[in-house]
């Protein structure tokens, strides 16, 4: 194989936990490499040199220089941080600025995002072609639109080149920019075509990766099926149907060391499946911290996540009166659309003993919600995979989820037959409407009052394998298949 005896993969992403995180993408990018190492796959992860990333580097090696990379000089650094082997693209003109990875403190996207993430793709292509002699990858694995030009640069640069994989974490975000930028991006004129980077008169970085990568994956089997339909395909369903032979759904896992109720430092009362009664201490602590009435005799529902239309937050907000009327309490942690933030904050002010909202993300509080709530609600309109419901399973917190995407792949609905078979781990509903959600909440409250049944559901949930071992085996097999030129097998 290229670059040595073992399989080498360059993972390319715009964020990685624990250095920079805006969502589940960072968690996946941080957790997958150690799992792949157990499968004989050596991964180096290429990320932009945001201030937080540069600050975290210790003893970094300068392994390559770019005299001019989309507006200025840049250098490539190699370092190991938090158990991860990293390449960091240090391009101050693109990344050395306050704010988030994609937008400033005002929430407005950086105006040069097209160049910022084209540079990431160009750097990945340079590594793929051997600019770092000590690590020449067999596979360049691009994640989401920010890395979508990496397969394009490698494709249009000719052979020899490594094999390429494009993973879709959320098809809704596509990285669209004006067609007039083609030359500035360093792409040849013939790249602007239906089979290339063109997308409805623009350039789409995600579409480029989907059209030109050797293999495509997404983060759950069900989502891989959904995105080939007009309902979920976001305008790309035709392309994805055309490339079905190289499209695979591989379910994400979670870091089961970081999310472990038996050792979680954020829980005042740690527990496991044999000591579930200890969860009561976390519930009381959560109720107290959030200003809710401390009462073990009421079901406590929680939400951790982005407050957006995709996540069904409008449906959940409108269902709150029904939930409270069922005798339940509700706690929310998250941020997102301002209208949703204001609406949930107002609901908490109106009924502070039963409804609480923490606008913003707090890692410690997120762990306490998982360890203290009875149920976790995810009424998503679409959900590529979802990690929060997998954390809930790990903590014996019963997920209440819509029947879409990865939620369908990870939760077993507690129907009468599933409970009789010892398989129910949560409550599912469809269609994704307020009425269906309210019926699911009502069913969940009924199950909660059936204490032996609820206890069995918690044990079933905690027994689910939500780690990275199985997904890593699927990824390793896919890498080896595409390097060897073998037909891909569904995960």
N, C-alpha and C positions, 0 to 999 in steps of 0.2 A: 504493500500500500504506500501511497505518497507520504513522505515525511517520517517514515519509520515503520516498525513492525506492528504497532498497535493502531487501532482505529482512532483517528483524531477528528474532532468536531469543533468548529468555530461557531459558537452561539452569538447571535447579534441581536441586541435589544436596547431599548431606550431607557430601561430602568432595571434595577436589580436590588432585591432585599438582601442585606439590611442597609445598603448605602443610599438608595433613592427609591421611593415608592409612592405611586398614586393609586394603585389598585392591585388586583390579583396577578397581573402580568409579572410584577416584580417578585412576588412570592414564587411563581413557577420558575422564573429564571434563576433564582437563588437556590431553590431546592432540588432541581433536576440534576445538576452536575454531580453531586455526591452519589446520587442513586445510580447514575450511569457509570460512575467509576467502578461500581461493583459488578457491572456487566462488561468490563474491559474496554470502556470508551473513555478516552481522555478529552475533557471539554475545557476550552478556554472561552471566556465570555468577553465580547467586545461591547463596551458601553461608552457613551459620551463623557467627556471630562467636565461635568458640572462641578461647581465649587464644592459641594458636599463630597463628591467622589474624589476629587483631587486632595481634599483635606484628609481623607481617610487613608491615603496611600502612605506606606512606609517602605523605604528602601526600593523604590521603583527603578527599573532599568529602562533607559532610553534605547528602544530597539529599532526605530525607523523615523525618518524625517520626511515631511512633505514641504517642498519649497513654497508651494501655493496650493491651497485646498479650499476652493470656494470662498475666496476673498482674503486669504491670509495664510501665513505659514502655520504648520502644525507638526506635532510629533506624536509618536505612538509609544506609550509606556506599558511596561509589563510588571505586574506585581501580584502578590497573593494577599488577599484581604478576607477576613472572616471565613477562612476555609475555602475560598474560591480563587481560582487562577484567572486573572483578569488581563485583558488588554484595554487600555484607556486611551481614547482619542483626545489628546490635549490640544484643543484649538480654541484659545481664549476669545478670538473674534466671534466665535459661534456659541460658546457655552459659558464663558465666565461672566455671569450676570446674575443679579438677585431674582427671586421668583421661582416658579416651578419649572419642570422640564419642558413644558409645552407653552406656557403662558406666564405673563408677569403677575405681580401681586394684584393687579386689577382684574385678573381673569381673562384678559384679552390675549389671544394667541400671539406669539412672537411673529412679527411680519416676515422674518427670514426663515421660518420653519422649513420651507422647501429646501433651502441650501443647508440648513443645519443637519437635516436627516439624509439629504443626498450625500453629504460628507461622510456620514456613518456608513452608508452603503458602499461608497467608493473606497473607504478604508478597508471594509470587509473584503472587497474584491481584491485589493492589493495584498492582503494577508493570504487570501485564497490562492493567489498566483505566486506566493513564495517570498514576499518582501521580508519576512522573518524566517530565516533559514532554520531556526531551531523548532519552529512549529509551522509545518505546512499541512493544512487540514485536508482530510479526505472529503469532508462534507462541510459546507457553509449553511448554517441553519438560521434563517431570518424569522423574526417574530414580529408580527403585526406591521402596519403600514410604515412605521418609522424605519424599518429595516428592509422594506419591500424593494428598494432599488438594488440591493446587493445581488440578487439573482439576475437582474437586468444587466448590470455592469459586467458580470461574469459571462452572460450569454452573448452580449454584443462584442465582448473582447476576444472571442474566439477560443480555440483549443490550443494547448491543453488547459483544463480547468477542473476544479473539484466539482463534485455533485452538489446540488442545491436542494434545500427544503424550505418551504414557506408555510409557517403556521399561523392560522387565523385565530386570534383570541377573541375578537369581536368584529364581525363583518360590518357593523354600522360605521366604523371609523376607517376611512379609506384613503386619506391623504391626497386630496385633489388640489391641483395647482394649474395655473394657466398654461396652455400649450406653447405660448411664446417663450417659456423657460427652457425648452428642449435643449438648445445650444448651451445655455448657461449651466445646465446640468451635466454637460459633457456626453450627451447621448447622440448617436448618429441620426440623421434625418429619417432613415428607414425604420427607426424604433417607434416613430409616431404612426402606428398602424393598429388595425383591429387586433392583430395577433401579438401586439407589443404593448406599449404603455398608454395608448390612447383610450380615453373613456368618456364618451358623450361630449367630445370637443375639448376635454381637458386632459391633463396627465394625472393618472392615479397611481400612486406608489403601491397600494395594495393590489390593484389589478395587475400591475407589472409583475409582481412576485407570483401571483396566481397563474398568470399566463406563461411565465418563462421558467419557473422552478421545475426541477426534475420530479419532485414529489410535493404534495400538499397535505398538510394535516390540520385538523382542528381539534378542539379540546374536549370533545365528547362524541361518541358514536351517533347519538340521536341528533346532535347539532349538525353533524356531517350530512345527515339525511335532510334535515330541515332546510339548510342553506341552498339546496338544489331545487327548491320550490319558490315560486314567485312571492309567496307570503313572507318568507324569511330571507330570501336571497339578496335583498337590498340592491337589486339591479344587476347582480353578478351571477344569478342562478343559471343563466344560459351557459356562461363560461364554465361554471362548476359542473354542470351536467356534461359538457363537452370533455372535461378533464376527470370524469368520475373514476377512470381506471387508475389514476395516481392519487386519489383523494382518500384519506383514512381518518377516522375519528379515534383519537387516543385520549381516554379520560384522564384529566388532571388528578394529582394527588395533593396531599398537604404534608407539611413538615410535622411528623408525629412526635418529634422531640420538642419542638416549640409549642405545639398544641397537645399537651398531655396533662389531663386533670390531676394525675397522681403526683406531678412534680411542678405544676404551674406556680411560679412565684407570685403571680398576680391574684391568686385565690387565697382568701383567709382560711378556707377549709378545703384542703386537698382531698381527693377521693378517687376511687376506682370502682369497677363493676361490683366488687364484693363489699364495698363500703359506700353504697349509694346514699345512705341516710345522711352522710356528712354534707351532701349538697345543700341541705337546709340552711347551713351556716352562711353559704354564699348568697342564697336567696335573701336572707334577712339583711346581709351586708349591702346587697344591691338596692333593696328597697330603702334602706336607711340613707345610703349615699345619694339616691335620686329623689329623696323627699317623699316617697310613696308611703302609704300606711304599712307598717311592718306587720304582716299577717300571713302565716303559712297556709291558711285555709282558703286562699284565693289563687287561681291560676295566674301566672305571670308570663306574659308574652313579650318578646323582644324583637328588635330589628337592629342589624349592624350593616351599614352599607351606604351606597350613594342614593341620594334623594332625587330620582329622575323618573321620567315617564317610562323608560324601559323597565325599571324596577317595579312598576305598578304602584308607585307611592300615592298617586291620586286615588286609586281604588282603596288603598289601605286607610288613607286619611278619612275618606267618606264612610268607611266601615267601622271607624272607631266608636261611634255611638252604639252600634250593635254589640261590639266586643265588650264595652263597659256595661251595657245592659245585661250581658251574660254573667256579670259578676267578676270579670277579669280585670287585671291591671296591665299596663302597657308601658314599655320603656324603649326609647329609640336613641341610637347613636349614629350620626352621619351628617353629611353635608352634600350640597349639590345645588339644584335649582333654587334660586332665592324664594320663589313663591311657595315651594314645598317646605323650605326651612321656616318661613314665617307661619305657614299653616300649622305645622306640628308644634311650633313654639306657642302659638296661640291656644291650641288644644290643651297643652300642658298647663298654661296659666288658668284656663277655665276650670280644670279638674285636677289640681295638683296632687291629690292623694291617690289618684288612680292612673294618671297619665303623666309621663315624664319624658323630656327631650333634651339631649345633649347635642347641640349643633356643633359639628366638628368631629374629628376623629381622635380618639384616645385609645392607644394600644392596650393599656392596663384595664381600662373600663370595658373594652371589647372582650377581653378574656373573662372579666367578671360577669358580663352578660351571658356568655356561653356557659359559664359555670354556675350561674344562679337562676337563669330563666327556666321556666318549665317548657316553653315552646318558642321556636324562632320562626318568623313569618317572612317568606320570600314570594310575593305575588308577581313575579317578573312576567312581562309580555314576551320576552325572549331572553334566554340565558345560555350562552355558549357552554359553560360548565357550571360555574358557581363553586366557590371554595367555602363560603360561609356555612352552607348547609352541611358540608363535610366536617367542618369543625364542630357543628352542632351534634352530629352523630357521635363524634368522638367523645363529647362531653355529656351524652345522655340527654340532650336538649332536643325535643321532638320537632323536626322541621315540618312546617306547613307551607307547601309549595305548589306553584302552578305546574301543570303537566306539559312542560316545554324543555327542550334542550337537555343540558346535563342534569337538570333537576330530575328528569324522568329516568336518567341512567343511574342516579345515586340513591334515590328514595323509593322504598317499597310502600305503597299505599296500604294503610291498616284497614283493609276491607275485612269483612267477617271471615272469608276463606283464608286470607293472608294471616290473620290472627290465629285461626285454627291451625294453620301450618307452621306457626312460629316464625313468620317472616316479616310482619309489619314493622316498619321503622319510622313512619311518618304519615302525614295526611296530605293527599294531593287533590287538586281540583282543576276542572276545566268546564267550560271555556274560561278565559281570563276576563272575568267580569266582576263587578261588585257583588252581584247576587250570589255567584258561585263562591266567591271568597267568603262572604258572610256565612254561607252554609258550611264551608270548611271550618271556619272558626267555631261555629256552634258544635260541629261534630267533634272537634278537638276538646272543647270544654267538657262534653259528655264523656269522652274517653278519659280525661284527667280525673274525673270524679269516680271512675271505675279503677280504684287504686291498684289492685293486682294486675289488671290488664295494662295499665300505664307502666307499671314497674317492668313487666315483660317487654314492652316496647322499648323502654330505655336500655334494657340488657341486649335486645336484638340490635339496636342502633350502635351501641358501644362495641359490638362484636364485628361490625362491618370493617373491612380492610380499606382504609382511606389513605394509605401511605403511597409512596412513590415506587415501591418495588415492582409491582406489576406493570405500571406504565413505562418504567425504565426498560423493562424487557421488550416491550413493544417497540419503543424508539430504537433500541439497539438492533433489533431484528430489521427494522425498516432501513436504518443506515447501512447495514451490511448488504441488504438486498439491492439498494440503489447503487452502491459502490461496485457490486458484482454484476450489475446489469440484469438482475433477476426480476421477474414480475412481482409487484407488491401484493401482500396478503392483508386482508382486513384484520384490524386488531381485535 
